[in-house]
Amino acid sequence: MTYGTTLPKTAAQRAQEPIMGVTSASSIVYREMIPVWQQPNLLSLVEQRYVLRRRNEVIGFIETYPFLVPLLLEAYDKIVQHFGPSPVFLEVVTDPEAIGDRQLVAFIRTDLDPIEALASLDRFDKSWWLEVSHRSRGKLCIHLE
């Protein structure tokens, strides 16, 4: 290696970089620093796709973990691909075995036969979720209802 060259960044390193957007000719805003509820349409896009159980609790959780929003939007499209237009419910769930450990759970309600639904969930996991689940930082689970 010679001086002045840099190694290419890994996907993990790129994911840690702030996302910049220009709001005017003289200002640069780091979108990561703008609360989710102030970013235009993001929270409303989540609400258009999901049914929020205990809405205030779910919104509070999303405000605490705003990195979940893009993943939720992407997940919904993948859910529709595997299950069709099924209702998906978001709910904050506390793990009874771990004190203070809470997760956002997306419950997929489907009319598929139970065996077919489990097979679809398995395909969903293998084709997408297992590769990207690390982006949830352990704060999102996706299950059948």
C-alpha positions in Angstrom: 0.0 0.0 0.0 1.2 3.5 -0.8 0.7 6.7 1.1 -2.5 8.5 0.2 -4.5 5.4 -0.6 -7.3 4.1 1.6 -9.0 0.7 1.9 -12.5 0.5 0.7 -15.1 0.8 3.5 -17.0 -2.3 4.5 -20.8 -2.3 4.5 -20.8 -2.0 8.3 -18.6 1.1 8.1 -20.8 2.7 5.5 -23.9 2.0 7.6 -22.4 4.0 10.5 -21.8 7.1 8.3 -24.4 9.9 8.7 -26.7 10.4 5.8 -26.5 14.0 4.6 -29.1 16.0 2.9 -29.0 19.6 1.7 -32.0 21.6 2.8 -30.7 24.9 1.4 -27.7 26.3 -0.5 -26.1 27.2 2.8 -27.1 24.4 5.2 -26.3 20.7 5.4 -28.5 18.5 7.7 -27.7 15.1 9.1 -30.9 13.2 8.8 -29.9 10.8 11.5 -30.1 13.8 13.9 -33.6 14.8 13.0 -36.2 13.0 15.1 -38.3 10.5 13.1 -41.5 12.3 13.9 -40.1 15.5 12.3 -39.0 13.8 9.1 -41.6 14.3 6.5 -43.9 11.4 5.9 -41.8 8.7 7.5 -44.0 7.9 10.4 -47.1 8.3 8.3 -45.6 5.8 5.8 -45.2 3.3 8.7 -48.8 3.9 9.8 -50.1 3.4 6.2 -48.6 0.0 6.1 -48.9 -1.3 9.6 -51.7 -1.5 12.3 -50.2 0.0 15.5 -51.3 -1.8 18.7 -51.1 0.6 21.6 -50.2 3.3 19.1 -48.5 5.7 21.6 -46.3 2.9 22.9 -45.2 1.9 19.4 -44.6 5.5 18.3 -42.5 6.1 21.5 -40.5 3.0 20.7 -39.9 4.1 17.1 -38.9 7.6 18.4 -36.4 5.9 20.7 -35.0 3.6 17.9 -35.5 5.6 14.7 -33.2 3.4 12.7 -36.1 0.9 12.6 -38.2 3.1 10.3 -36.4 2.3 7.0 -36.2 -1.3 8.0 -40.0 -1.4 8.7 -40.8 0.2 5.3 -38.5 -2.3 3.5 -39.9 -5.2 5.6 -43.5 -4.5 4.7 -42.7 -4.8 1.0 -41.0 -8.1 1.5 -43.9 -9.3 3.7 -46.4 -8.5 0.9 -44.2 -10.4 -1.6 -44.3 -13.5 0.6 -47.8 -13.3 2.1 -49.8 -11.1 -0.2 -51.6 -8.1 1.1 -52.0 -9.3 4.7 -52.5 -7.0 7.7 -49.3 -6.6 9.8 -49.6 -5.4 13.4 -46.8 -3.6 15.3 -46.7 -4.1 19.0 -44.1 -3.5 21.7 -43.4 -6.7 23.6 -41.5 -7.1 26.8 -39.4 -10.3 27.2 -40.6 -11.9 30.4 -37.2 -13.6 30.8 -35.1 -10.5 30.4 -35.7 -7.5 32.7 -36.3 -4.3 30.7 -35.8 -6.0 27.3 -38.4 -4.7 24.9 -38.8 -5.4 21.2 -41.0 -4.2 18.4 -42.8 -7.2 16.9 -44.4 -7.3 13.5 -47.2 -9.9 13.6 -48.3 -11.0 10.1 -51.9 -12.1 10.0 -52.5 -14.4 7.0 -55.3 -16.5 5.6 -52.8 -19.1 4.4 -53.0 -22.6 5.6 -50.8 -22.9 8.7 -48.3 -25.2 6.9 -48.2 -22.9 3.9 -47.8 -19.8 6.2 -44.9 -21.4 8.0 -43.3 -22.3 4.7 -43.7 -18.7 3.5 -42.2 -17.4 6.8 -39.2 -19.7 6.2 -38.8 -18.4 2.7 -39.1 -14.8 3.9 -36.4 -15.5 6.6 -34.0 -17.2 4.1 -34.5 -14.8 1.2 -34.2 -11.5 3.1 -34.7 -11.3 6.9 -31.7 -13.3 8.0 -29.4 -11.2 5.9 -30.7 -7.8 7.2 -32.0 -8.6 10.7 -28.7 -7.2 12.2 -29.9 -3.8 11.1 -32.6 -4.0 13.8 -30.0 -4.2 16.5 -32.2 -6.8 18.2 -35.1 -4.4 18.5 -37.4 -5.9 15.8 -38.9 -9.4 15.4 -41.2 -10.6 12.7 -43.7 -13.4 13.5 -46.9 -15.0 12.3 -50.1 -14.3 14.2 
